[in-house]
């Protein structure tokens, strides 16, 4: 450890301590490290226990350096402040268990219980809009013979909102890796256009359209897409809460709302 001039004697670090945790260097105070005397850090820095030093004389702890940031902040402030959507709770719990910081373990249990409650109670809304689009294109009939033709293309736009982002990730996987989709934390938006019979494949590609296929089946209508959402939602414990426009005709709906409690 790097000892300041106010060193408290052999084997005891001074009030400022520098640690190397898994390759990340942190500086803090002795008071912070011993905030919970019955923890591993409290025991380590209150006594004269032998410790491993790195080449710079810092205390070395062979644990996850990135996660130690949250351990140290909890020691500093006495509360757990995690970024939105923090996805490494299990790793942080393992680190807190290693350092034997019991108040942090209790707080992590509370956070995990709250996350489970939020995921269990969820709202899901899915709607599909279709926009007819007329395309004009040339069809080659001979070496110097081109004929102007046209056809209608149906462009589908689907929006799915869910308070459980893990459900959205699962739905995204169900729809297939080839689908063009924009996904935010609680919102999935995708667009596709089935290729009509009269449109040449080259013209379809030129327009940058995309098909939507699920398990080899091409989705060619709004109700087929909502049927896939319904399938995944029911498997995840949701129930239908409302149907638009006609509650009696769920498979021809344009919009579905689900709840899970």
N, C-alpha and C positions, 0 to 999 in steps of 0.2 A: 504494500500500500504506500502511496505517496504521503509522507509525513510532513505536515507543516511545522513551523518553529514551535508551535504550542503542543508538541507531542506529549502525551500523558505518561510516557515511560515505556520500557521495553515490552513488546508484545501487545501494546494497546494503541490503537490508532487515535489520532487527535480528533478534534471536532469536525474536520473536513476529511472525507473519505472518497477515494476514486476506485471504482470497480470495473473490471472487465468481465462482462457476462456474455459468454458465447461469442466473443469478438467485438461486442459493442461496449464502448466505454461510457460510464456514467459517473458523475460527481454529485455527492450529496453530503448530508451531515450525519454525524454519529447519532444525534437525537432522532433523526428520521428513521434510521436503520433499526434503532432499538425501541421504536414506538410501541411494539407489542413484544414485551420481554420474553414471553413463552414461545415465540416463533423461532425458527431456525436462525434467521438473521439476528434476532435479539440475542440469542445465546452466543452466536458467533462473534458479535461485536461488543458484548459485555465482558467476556472472559478472555483468557489467554490461549484459546484454542489454536493449534497450528493451522495455517492456511496456505493454499497454493498461490504463488505469485507469478505474474507474467514477467516478461523480460524488462518491462518498464517499472516493475515494483508495485503494480496494481494488484489488488485482490482479484483472483480469477475464480469464477463460478461457471462450471460447465453446464449451463442451461440455455434456454432460448433467449437470445439477447433482445430481439424485437418485442417479445411479450413482457419482458422485465420493465418496460416503460410503464405499463399499466399497474404492475406490482408497486413500483416506486411511487407513482402518483397516488395510489391508495394509501401508502404509508405517509405521504406528505399531507394529504388533504382529508383523509378519513372517509372518502366516498369514492364510488366507482363511476367514472365518466368514460363511457365507451362511444366511439363514433357510430353514427346511424348505420344500421345494417352490418355491424361487426359480426364476422362469421367464424371466429376462432374461440368461441366460449369453452369448448372442451379442452383446448390447449391451455387457455388461461386457468381453467379449473385445475388442470394437472400441475401447473406451475405453482398455483396458490397452495395446493396440497404439499408439494415438495418443500416450500418455504414454511409450511405449517402456520399460515396466517388465518386463523379461524374466523375473525370477523369478515375477511374477504370471501372465504368459502361460503359463509352464510349469505352474504350479499349476492354472490353468484347463483346460489340456489334460488333466491328470490327473482333474479333477472330471468333465469331459465324458466321458472314457473310462469312468469308474466308473458314470456315469448310463446310458451305453449298455449296459454289461454288465448292470446291474440290469434294464433294460427288455428286453434280449434273453432273460435267464433269468427266467421269470415263471411264476407259478402262478395258475390261474383255477378258481373253483368257482362253480357255479350250481345253485340248487335252487328248486323251486316247490312250494308247499303250496296246497291248495284246501279251502275251508270252505263246506259247504252251509248256506244260510240261508233259512229259510221266511219269506216275507212275507205278511201279511194286509192286504187293502185292499178298498175299496168300489168296485164297478163300477156306474155309472149305467145303468139299463135304461129309464128314462122320467123325466118331469118330477118325480115324487115317488117314484120306484121305485129303490132302491139295493139291490144284492145283495153280500153279503160273499163275497170270493173269496180265494184264496191260491195261491202258487206257490213253487217252489224257485229260488233264485239261487245260482250258484256264484261265490264270491269268491276270486280267485287272488292270492297274495302270492309274489313272486319276490325272491330275494336273490342278488346276484352280487358276489363278492369277487375282486379281481385285484390282484396286486402291481404291475402296470403300470397306473397311473392313466390313461395316454393311451389304453389299450385301452378302459377304461370310458367315457371321453368319446366315443370312436368308436362304441361300442355304444349309448350314449344317443342319438347322432345317428341311428343306424340305426333305432332304435325310433320315431323321429318326435318332433317338437316338442310334439305335443299330449298326450303321455303324462304321467300324474301320477307323478312319481318323486322320491325323495329321494336325493341323491348326495353322498357324502363322498369323502375323498381316495381310498380304495381300496374303497369299498363303494357299491353301487347297490341301492336297494330300491324296488320299485314294486308297485302294487295295481290290479287291474282286475276288472270283472265283466261278462261278456257278458249282454246283455238277453234273457231267455227269451221264447218266443213268447207266453206268456199274460200277460205283464206290460205294462200300458199305458205308453206312452212318458212320460206325465206323472208316473206313479208312479216310474218308473226315475230320472227327473231329480230328483224330490223326495227320493229316498234318497241322492242325491249319488254315484251310481255313475259309473264311467268305463269306456269301452271302450278296448281296445288294438288299434290297427290298424298294420300294417307294410306299406308299399307297397300300400295299398288293401285288404289282406286282414285280416279281423278274426281276432284270436287268441282261440280259444275253448277251448283245452285246454292242459295243462301241456306235452305233447310238442310242440305247435306253437311254444310260446315257446322251449323248449330247442332246437328245430330252428333258430330264428333265431340263438340264441347260438352254436350249432355252426357255422353258416354263417360268421359273423363271425370266430369263433375260428380256424377252419381257414385262412381267408384271411390271418390275422395270424401264421401259423406255429405255432399250438398243435397239440398232438395229444391225443387222448382218453387219460386216464390211468386213470380208473375210472368205473363206471356203477352207479347204485343204482336199483332193487333187483336188476335182472337184467342182467349185462353182455352177454348175448346179444340183448337187446331194447332197443337204444339209443334208438329213437324213442318208446318208451313209458316212458322213464325219468322219475324225479322229481328226480334229482340227477346232475350231471355234474362231473367234475374233469378239468382240462386242465393240461398242462405245456408249457413252451417252453424249449428249451435251445440 
